[in-house]
Amino acid sequence: MLWSSIFLSTPTPLQAVHDGLQGCHSAAPGELDNSKARLAEVTNAVTITTNPVAATASGIDVLRQSMNELLQVGGRFVCTHPYLHPLGDRRGDYSYLTPQQAVEGMAAKLADPMDLPADGDLQGLFLLLRGVDHRGFADALGAFNTIFPVTELQLAERRAGWLATLEKDKLIQATGPIHPAWHEQDPRRHGGGTEMETTLGPLVAMAEGYDQENVRPEAELAALIEKKRAHLQAIDAAWTALADNLQNGTGLALVLEGNSGSIHRQLVENTPPAEGYKLAAVCGWIGEAHQMTFFRELLGI
């Protein structure tokens, strides 16, 4: 068979789908107008009985505001860990930072004349995570990130995990493919296929919407009840899982109060105990007392 020119066109099955939906598409606007008119005739004609559960949710605005006040305020944040230059000791690809050095780096940051915290009465909350080796350090960081992911700690966790297996991994010699391989191919991987789906999809969705009118109201309500039941169960399961995770303690924490200079001096004086750890990270949140409420509640201090 010789090479020949190609002529692109809409796939016949897709064109058939489009043509088959035209009757539904053309009749829909007029029927929507009729439905709107019928709805106007019965508006407020029937007395609605409020769901008894709605009465128990009458104070939701206050609860929502309380949650927002806790979660939408926060002070400034900084993190020290072994993989930040010029902290710690470097030996080739490896980096080490003891808890004492990590706290010293945090104290130096608090005294940085180019980036001082705000003035006034402040509260500082400091979290210390440490490990004896890179594997233990990665596990300690992972335990905290599972509960409360912090971008800086996630990057440090990834680096520590890589260093934990470096001596073994660097001996692996990867081999590339020596021949083209067969792969499953989805037409939507290509822009043309995706555009056809997104163009034709709304027409199909419109017809599916009208097809729902063929379902009896009792069946719809029963399905909605079961959907709400499953949603409530999912909410309970998610909260239980979160509460269980929060019970897992990890690391050490310290709360200091005063102005920026006072917090710096107190941090220098509160040197962590020497426990043989050679890898550590310190997270520091600083701001007004109310801005630290969420972090104190999270860490249980």
Residue pairs with C-beta under 8 A, 6 or more apart in sequence:
10 18
10 196
11 196
14 196
14 200
17 200
17 203
17 204
18 200
18 203
21 203
21 204
21 206
21 207
24 206
24 207
24 210
25 203
25 206
25 207
28 206
28 210
70 293
70 294
70 297
71 294
73 290
73 291
73 294
74 285
74 287
74 291
74 294
74 295
75 122
75 123
75 285
75 286
75 287
75 288
75 291
75 292
76 117
76 118
76 285
76 286
76 287
77 283
77 284
77 285
78 106
78 109
78 283
78 284
79 150
79 152
79 153
79 156
79 281
79 282
79 283
79 284
80 87
80 97
80 102
80 105
80 106
80 109
80 281
80 282
80 284
81 87
81 97
81 102
81 152
81 153
81 156
81 280
81 281
81 282
82 88
82 95
82 96
82 97
82 156
82 279
82 280
82 281
83 95
83 155
83 156
83 159
84 105
87 97
87 101
87 102
87 105
88 95
88 96
88 97
88 101
89 95
89 96
89 97
90 96
93 163
93 166
94 134
94 163
94 166
95 163
96 278
96 279
97 105
97 278
97 279
97 280
97 281
98 274
98 277
98 278
98 279
98 280
99 128
99 130
99 272
99 274
99 275
99 277
99 280
99 282
100 271
100 272
100 274
101 280
102 128
102 130
102 280
102 281
102 282
103 126
103 128
103 267
103 270
103 271
103 272
103 282
104 268
105 282
106 126
106 267
106 282
106 284
107 264
107 267
107 268
109 115
109 284
110 116
110 117
110 124
110 260
110 263
110 264
110 267
110 284
110 286
111 264
116 260
117 260
117 263
117 286
118 260
118 287
119 259
119 260
120 259
120 288
121 257
121 258
121 259
121 288
121 289
122 257
122 258
122 259
122 260
122 263
122 286
122 287
122 288
123 255
123 256
123 257
123 286
123 287
123 288
123 289
123 291
123 292
124 255
124 256
124 257
124 263
124 267
124 284
124 285
124 286
125 253
125 254
125 255
125 284
125 285
125 286
125 292
125 295
125 296
125 299
125 301
126 253
126 254
126 255
126 256
126 267
126 282
126 283
126 284
126 285
127 144
127 251
127 252
127 253
127 282
127 283
127 284
127 299
128 251
128 252
128 253
128 254
128 272
128 280
128 281
128 282
129 137
129 140
129 141
129 144
129 153
129 250
129 251
129 280
129 281
129 282
129 283
130 137
130 140
130 251
130 275
130 277
130 279
130 280
130 281
131 137
131 138
131 139
131 140
131 141
131 160
131 277
131 279
131 280
132 276
132 277
132 278
132 279
133 164
133 278
133 279
134 160
134 161
134 163
134 164
134 279
135 160
135 161
135 164
136 279
137 160
137 279
137 280
137 281
138 157
138 160
138 161
138 164
140 250
140 251
141 153
141 154
141 156
141 157
141 160
141 281
142 157
143 248
143 250
144 150
144 153
144 250
144 251
145 153
145 154
145 157
146 245
147 245
147 246
147 248
147 250
147 298
148 298
150 283
152 283
153 281
153 283
156 281
160 279
162 169
186 193
187 193
188 194
188 197
212 220
246 298
249 300
252 272
253 299
253 301
254 267
254 270
255 292
255 296
255 301
256 262
256 263
256 266
256 267
256 270
257 263
257 289
258 266
260 286
263 286
285 292
285 295
